[in-house]
Amino acid sequence: MKISIVITLGIVAVIAIAVIATIGSGLDQSSQSKIRVAFFPSIGHAVPIVGIENGIFEKGIGEQIQIETKLFDSGPQVIESIFASSIDVAYVGPGPVINGFLKSYGKDIRILAGAASGGASFIVQPDSGLDSIENFDGKRIASPQISNSQDVSLRYYLASNDLKPVEKGGTVFVLNISNPDIYTLFAKGDIDGAWVPEPWATMLVQDLDGVRLFNEEKLWPNEQFASVLLIVRTDYLENNHELVQNWLKSHKETVAWINSNPDQSKSIFESFLKKHMGKSLPTKIIDESFSNLTITSDPIKNSVLTFAERADSLGYLGRTGYNLDGIFYQPDLNLNKMVKQLIG
């Protein structure tokens, strides 16, 4: 089986070097002989990285199926590629998934499983004073792209503490900028804090003497929340049901393998970065980053629904309410639907 890598959009190497390449055609080229997979070159996306690199997915779906991987660093852009039918399955955070599901009126996306829980932190400058909520006025706090998972969590945290961003009439400056730019501005002292995923959170701590004020999971029930989800394009699922089932099975096998072989998984991740990004992260950053997340196939449904409630409270899900019915793939229901279609 051939495994091809297509790097799309601005993927930042671990020393913040942007890699730019072409985006795949928007034409739907999916078939029984190919599966196109999107994920980020980050630790939270260890499942597709490890599972593809060590051959678990290849073995699970069959050598006759080509795996074409596409690397992104923006969840919303992954969703746009789903809409353009240039991606079949993807690993992405709950924010973009919820927005994509609603934008397509519940038609184009299904959540197959979880891939990671946790792995995001609020990192502050050592002299920022942000350890006290009374000191947030006038502070500059960054998160990645607006409406992405970390952005929603940051803004909800502010709202929970009776704070508002400047554009909403408040006193806190919320900056939505890419992770590499967050790193640069933090190094210059131009921002006071950042709500970021791994490994960027640990990089701010180890490289730039940032202080990890808290891990985001501390704010969630049972300290669990879905930070990376495995999703599928609905029409691809309907036309390639067995292949998707085999991918899902291999996904779960990979989760179990990673949890049983953490040191080997870290080595595979490090090798992946060297091979595809040109440079890896220091071992100590990889070790600490891995310790701040949980690799799991559980989508932690309640956290996804809670995340939607928080996004809605911030005005991100429109003014007319929202409905997430059907966002989670239910194989039994889908099988029944297929049977009914076959028998007319």
Buried (B, 14 or more C-beta within 10 A) or exposed (E): BEBEBBBBBBBBBBEBEEBEEEBBEEEBEBBEEBBBBBBBBBBBBBBBBBBBBBEBBBBBBEEEBBBBBBBBBBBBBBBBBBBBBBBBBBBBBBBBBBBBBBBBEBEBBBBBBBBBBBBBBBBBBEEBEBEEEEEBEEBBBBBBBBBBBBBBBBBBBBBEEEBBBEEBEBEBBBBBBBBBBBBBBBBEEEBBBBBBBBBBBBBBBBBBEBBBBEBBBEBBEEEBBBBBBBBBBBBBBBBBBEBBBBBBBBBBBBBEBBEEBBEEBBBBBBEBBEEBBEEBBBEEBBBBBBEBBBBBBBBBBBBBBBBBEBBBBBEBBEEEEBEBEBBBBEEEEBEEEEEEEEEE
